[in-house]
Amino acid sequence: MKLKKLNEGLQQSLIDCGLTEANQMQKETFSTIKSGADCLILAPAGSGKTTTIVLNVIQQLVKEGEQSPRALIVVQDKEKVVEMLAMFEKLGAHTDLTVYGTHDKGDTDYDKNYISGGIDVLVGTPHKLSEMLSTAGYNVNRLKMFIVDDADPMLKLRHETKIARISSSIAKTQRIIFATDLTERIEALADKMLVEPFEFEFYDEEEEQEGEDEEDTEDEIVEEK
């Protein structure tokens, strides 16, 4: 991928996976995310949000290590945890990053023991991460990135209180929210979490074409009148 100053190990993993060209989202958000700024990124399903999250986390964390997690990623459910871990395994193949996932169906004591051994990235569901935070299951003092992936379905299940609580427990970190649409709930969560965020909005080509067609139709109607 032609992204500025991309880590060599990450670059090799991207090539191994056949990801040689960055998409629009990855091109436009890479420098801003790399700068450490808070972001709200809106894009449709299938636009590469998971890949964007993973490559940016690897880029940010690969050069240093801590005993405590340096990136915390909130996802909807167990299936999303598995999907995110699989992407980290692919793109992190040439790094030493340790990534761990926790979800509502997992064993909390086992999770705590594993995390206490030292990890770089923790991926989990809102309920499980909130529950573990309450029982000192992980340390947030070394976090560099706090990311909410696909916020829309989580907010429909009214997990915003849990997500906001986790965020408020972190003194200083970069916060990024990924979502599909800018709903009132997304906007309210962004207002609570993000500090002077950069906002990005992406649409697929079909949606853009539909919008252009609608504008053309409106123009024709005006001309006919």
RARAMO-V112567 format. One line per field, one symbol per residue. psi: psi as a letter, one per 20 degrees, with the letter a starting at -180 (. if undefined). burial: 1 if it has 16 or more other ideal C-beta (glycine too) atoms within 10 Angstrom, else 0. A space follows every 50 residues. Layout:
psi = ???
burial = ???
This chain:
psi = pmqplppggggghgghjjnipqrgghghighgghijqqqoopqrqjjkgg gggghhggghihirqrhqqipppprgaghhgggghhhhhgijhkrjpppq qqrhjroggggggghhiorhppprqggghgghhhkliqpjijphpopopm hghhhhjljhggghgggiiogprppppprgqmrhgggggghhgqolqppq pqqrhgggggggggggghgggghh.
burial = 10100110111011000010010011001101110011111110001111 11111111111100000111111111110110111011001101101111 11100100001000100011111111011111100011010011111111 11011000110110011000001111111100001100110011001101 0100000000000000000000000
